[in-house]
Amino acid sequence: MGAEQSAEQTAGTSVGPYPAVSADQAVAALADERVDHRFKALPPDAEGLTVGALTAQRRNLFTGGFTTPVLTLSAESVEANLTLLETYARRHGLAFAPHGKTSMSPQLFARQLEHGAWGITAAVPHQARVYRAYGIRRIFLANEVVDAVALRWLAGELDADPDFTFVCYADSVRGVELMDEALRAAGASRPVDVVVELGAGPDARTGARTEADCAAVADAVAAVSTLRLVGVAGYEGEVPDASPERVREWLRRLVALATEFDAAGRFAGLPAAGEILISAGGSAWFDAVADVFAETGTLSRPVCKLLRSGAYVSHDDGHYRHLTPFNRIPEEGALRPAFLLWAQVVSRPTPEQAFVNAGKRDAAYDLDLPQARVVRSARDGSVRPATGITVTGLSDQHGWVRTEPDTGLEVGDWIGMGLSHPCTSFDKWQLIPLADADGTVTDYIRTFF
């Protein structure tokens, strides 16, 4: 489970009910999908073209027939972000399984694997099914799976593909009982690898609350043949009143738990070449994860220190811009916001008020409102900073915009808005233009939510 494993080893043939094609072939086949009314903002005159044919035309976002609103990703920013986290993980001796729930995009998964990812993290079984359909060979599911139907599917995937690696949480004795019952009923021949989840505090989300509770879960795993304990994990983002000191304190508990389990022989069921897995890491505290995981002492086996941050691929102009650890460690680099939602001014009822044709159906709004960044003139195509322009609210299909005097904003102008929270930005768009800085669209990113 080491960080050095290549993308070619991580991605391979799809199994089970899916076509037996390579991951590369499965992703490439997305280009054969037809453009039609399902995909917001794409040029009406592209109806019936394949995505690949439309990509080959390299249309310009502003003059190529796209309708507004249209969400775009910056090709340059995505590439810079992928490279930065690859470099960061390697520098700190971390394996990396970015959380795929952020984008649910096989094309971006493939790019992440090319940039050194160990595998892809999921939150729910449906996401794992999407990953398998596109050849993902390593999946870390950061949740306890107790759905009998999902476990039957999982057993089939593991039995059919000896190279498929799957790891999920276990945080309760009852959960272990349910997993064992479902896997035995499915006739599973391979055990499911689990990590015991240590909760981040009494009011945190999931996870066993104490070390004694974790030991009880580990004992339950050891008592069944359908599961195999391979490590410990958790999510430091749930630490109450999080601060660098509090987060590091919890991470040291997690590392100590792995050490105690190892000393007690709880990882004896690992195969001869197996590693002990220790995993944490959202998008706000991965610097603390890197620091504390570096303190891991010598265990009886090699240790796979697995980071799971996912929002980095697009970053944002709000929540994660403020929370990113790179604010604390600027010498390590900086992530770039990659999203820009373009909308048109459709009403200018007063000098202080304007309305654009993008709303809650198009833009993330659960953490922060969109941020007006640039204006493109409908008269001459010139671009200027969105100085004095503020998005103050969203209706279903309208954005409320307040303007200061002398902004020169007119009906028909395009406003490019940065978004906050990638996870609730990607999920509103099924096909997202990937554009160069000059507006040339070089690809279309397919999502599956």
N, C-alpha and C positions, 0 to 999 in steps of 0.2 A: 504493500500500500504506500510505497515511498513517493516522494514528490518528484523523483527523477523520471517516473514512467512517462513515456511519450504519448502524444495525442493519438497516434496510430494504434497504440495498445489500449487506449481508453475507449475508442470508438470502433465499432465493428458491425457485424451483421445483426439485423433485427430478427427476432425469433417469435415463437408463439403464433398469434393470428396475423402477424405483420409480414409483409413481403420479405423474403430472404435476400436483401440487398445491403450493400455497404452503407455506412453512415454518410459517406460522401455522395453516393448515388441518391440516397433519400433526401438529402438537403438540396442537391442539384435538381431533383424532380419538382421542387417548389416553383421553379422557373416555368414549368409547363402549365401551371394553373392559369385559367382564363380570367382576364380583367372584366368585371361587370359591376352591376349596381351594388354588390355586397361591400365594396371597398370605397369608403368615403374619400372624396376630394380628387380621385384620379380623373384624368381627362375623359370627358364623355366620348370623344372621338377615338379613344383607345379600346372601346367596348369590343370584346371578342379577341383582342390580341392576347398572346400569352404574356406572362410577366417578363419572361426572358426577352421577348421581342420588344416590349415596351422599354425595358432596361437598355437594350442595344441602341435605341433611338437617342438616349442621353438628352432627354428633354430638359429645358430650363424650367425651374420651379415657377417663375414669374411670367414667362412668355410661352410656356409649352402647353397651355390648356388646362392646368390644374384649377380646381374650384376651391373656394374658401368656405369654411376654415380647413386648413391642412396642417397636420403635424409633421415635422421633419426631424431627422437626426443629422447632426454634423458628422460627416465621414472622418474629418480630421480629429475631432474631439473623441469619437469612439475609439479610434486607433491609438490615440495618446493615452487614454484611460486603460485600455487593455495592456499596453506596454508597461505602464507605470505599476500596476498591481502585479504583473508577472515579475518585474524587477524587484519589487518590494518583498514578495513572498520568497523569492530565491535568496535575496540578501539576508533574510531573517530565518532561513532554514525551515520554512513553512510549506506544507502541502496546501493546495487551494481548491476548494469545491464551491465555487460561487453559487449563490442561491438563485436558481432558475426561475423562481416565482416572479422575480422582478420583471423580466421581459417575456418569458414563455416563448422565446424565439429560437428555433433550431439553428438558424443562421448565426445568431450571436453565440449560442452554445458552441458551435463549431469553431468560431473565432476564439472563444475562451480556451477551448481545448488546444488549439494551435498555439496559444500563448501560455501553455504550460499547466493548465488546470488538471488536477488529479481526477476530477469528475464533476458532477453537477448536483447541487443540493435541491431537494424537493420538500414541500410542506405536506402534501396530501397525495394519496395514491393516484388520482387522476393525472397529476403532473408527472408522476413516474411513468405512467402509460404513454404520455406524449414523448417523454425522453426515450423510452424504449423504441417507439415507432421511428425515431430518428437515430437509432444506433448507439445511444449512450451506454457505455459498458460499466460505468461506476456511478452509483446513485447513493447519496446519503440523505435519508428522509428524516428531517429534524422534527419528528413527532412519534408518538406511540401509535402503532397501527393495530386496531382491534376489530376492524371491519372484516367479517368472515369471507365475504365475496372478494374483497381486495386481497386478502391473504391467500385465497385459492388461486387467484390470478398470479400473485407473486410466486407461489410454489411452482406453478407451471413454467414461469420464466426462468427460475433458477434451475429447475430440472432440465429444461431444454437447452440451456446455454451454460456450460461449465465455466466460461470466462466472464460471466456476469457477476459483478460484485454489488451487493446491496447491504446497507447498514441502516438501522433505524433505532429510535429511542425506545427504552423501557423505563417507566417511572413508577410502576405500581405492581404489587403482587397479583392483583386481579387482572391487570393488563397482560401479564405473563401467562396467566391461566387461560385467558381468552385466545391469545396468540397460539398457544400450544394446542388447544382444542381445535381451532380452525385448521391449523397446519396438519395435525394428525388426520382430521377428516378429509383433507385434500390429498392425503397420501404423499406428502412432501418427502423427497429423498435427501435433500440438502438442508442443513439447518440454516435458519435466518440469523445473520449476525446482528447483535444488538449492543448498544452502549447504554449504560445506566445514566439517566439524566439527573443531575444535581440542580435543584431549583435555586434561583438566585436570591431568595428571601421568602419570608412568611407570606407576603402579599404579591409574590411574583406570579407569573403565568402558569407554567407547567413545571414538572420536575419534582422528584422526591425531596422533601424539605430538609432532612437531616442526613448525616453520614450513616446513622443507624438504619434509617429508612432505605438508603441506597444499598446497604449490606443485605437487607431483607430482600430487595429486588434481585440482587445478584445471587442470593441463595435460591430464589425461586427459579431463576434461569438455569442454574446448575442442576436443578432437580428434573429438568425435562431434556429430551433429546432433540427437540425441534428447534431449539434456540442455542446460540453460542455467544458467550460474552467476549467482546473484543476491545472494550475500552469504556471511557466515560466522556460525557459531553454536557453542554449547557449553553445558555445564552446570557451573556453578561449585560446585555441591554436592558434586562429586567431588574437589575440591582436597584433597590429602593434608594432614592436620593443619590443617584449615581454621581460619583466624583472619581478622579483618578485613584485616590487611596482606597475607596470602597470597592471599586471594580477590581483593582489588583488584589485586594484581600480575598474576594470571592474566587478569583482565578487561582490563587494559591491554594484555596480549599479544594478546588477541582483537581489540581496537580497532586495534592497530597492524597486525595481519594484514589487516584490511579496508583500512586506509590503503595498505599495500604493494600489495595486489591492485589497488586503484584506480589507483595510480600506474603500475602495469605494464600498465594497459589491460585487465585481466581481466574487467571488467564491460561491455565494449564491446557485448556481445550483448543487453544490456537494451533493451527498447523505449524509444522517445523519452521517454515520460513515466514510465519505470520508476525505482524507488528501489533503493538499495543497502540490503540487509537485514542488520542485526546483531542477533543474538538470544541471550539467556541468561535466567536467572532462575527458580530454584525458589522454595520458600516460606520458605527460611531466610536468604537473603542478598540479597533484592531491593533493600534499601537501598544495598548496595555496587554493584549493577548500575546503579541510578539515578545514583549519584555518578560512576561511571567513564564511563558512556555520555554523561553531560553534558559530559565532557571531549573527546568526539569532535570532531576538527577539521573544517575544511571539505573536503569531498570533491567530486568532479566532478559528483555528482548528489545530490539530497536523500537523506537517510538515514532509514529506518524502524527505530527502536530498539524491538525487540519483546521484551516481558516475557512469561513463560509460567507464572507461579505458579498453582497450581490448588487447593491445600488450603484457601485462605482462605474459600471459599464456606460451609463448615461450621465451619472451624477445629476445635479439639479441646480436651480437658482433660488432655492429656499431652504428647506429643512436640512438637507445634507450639506449644503454649502456652509451652514453654520456649525454642523456637528462633526464634519470630517476630521479625523485625526491629523490630516496634513496641515490643519491650522496650527496644531501643537508642534508638528515636526516639519516645518517648511523646507528644511534642508533635504528631506526625502523626496520632494516633488510636490505637484499640485494637480488635482483632478480638474477636468474642464466640463462645464455644463454642456450637454450635447443636444438637448431638446430646444426647439423653437416652434411655437404654435403661431401660425400666421392666420390672422382674421382681418376682415375688412370693416371699415367704418360704414355702417348702414344708416345711421341717424345722427344728426348733430343739432338737437333741438335748441340748445343754448350755448353761449360761448364757454360755459363751464362744464358742459355735459356732452358725452358722446356715447354711442352704443356700437359694439362690434358684434359680428355674427358667430361668435363662439361662446359656449356656455358650459354648464355642468356635464353635458353629454360629450364634450370634447376635451376638457381640461381638468387636471387634478385640482381638487379644492379642499381635501380633507385636512391638510396641514397648513397650507398657506395659499393665498390667491396668486394667480399668475402675475408676473412682473413684466411690465412693458419695457422692452429693451431697444427696439429700433422701429422707425417708421419708413415705409417705402411710398413715395409719392405716386398717386395715380396719374398725375399729369405728365411727369417726365422720367419716372423710374429711379429718381435719386433717393439715396438712403441717408438717414440722419439719426442720431440718438433720440430716444423717446423722452427727451427732457420735458419735465412738467406734465407728464401723462401717467396716471395711476389707475390701475384696475381696482375698483372698490367693491365689486360684488358680481355674482354670477346668477343668472336665471338659467332655465333649462337650455335655451338656445341663444342667449344674449349675454354679453359682457358689459358691465356698467363701468364707464370710464370717466374719471374726473380730469379736467384739463385746466392748467393755469393759463393766464393771458399770454398771447403771442406764440402759442404752440404751432399755429398754422395748420392744424389738423382739419382735414376735409373729408366729406363723404366720398367713399371710394378708395381712400388711402389704406394701405395694408399696415397693420401693426404686428410686429414679431414679438411674442411674449415668451419669456422663460417660465418654466413650470417647477413646482415643488412636489417631491415624492414620486420617484420613478415608477413605483409599483402600481400606483393608481393613475399613471399617465399612459403607460403601455397598454393597459387593459381596455382602453377606450378606442383603440385603433387596431384593425386586423392587418393592414398593409401600410407600412410607414416609409415614405421616401427617404433614402439616405443621400444627402446632398453635399457636394463640395462647396467651398466658400463662395464660389461665383454663382451658385444656384443650380449647377448641373447635377441632375439626379443620376447617380451611378448604380443604385440598387434599390430594392424594395424589401423591407424587413417584415416577414410574415410572423404573426403572433397567434398563439392558440390558448385562449382563456376559456 
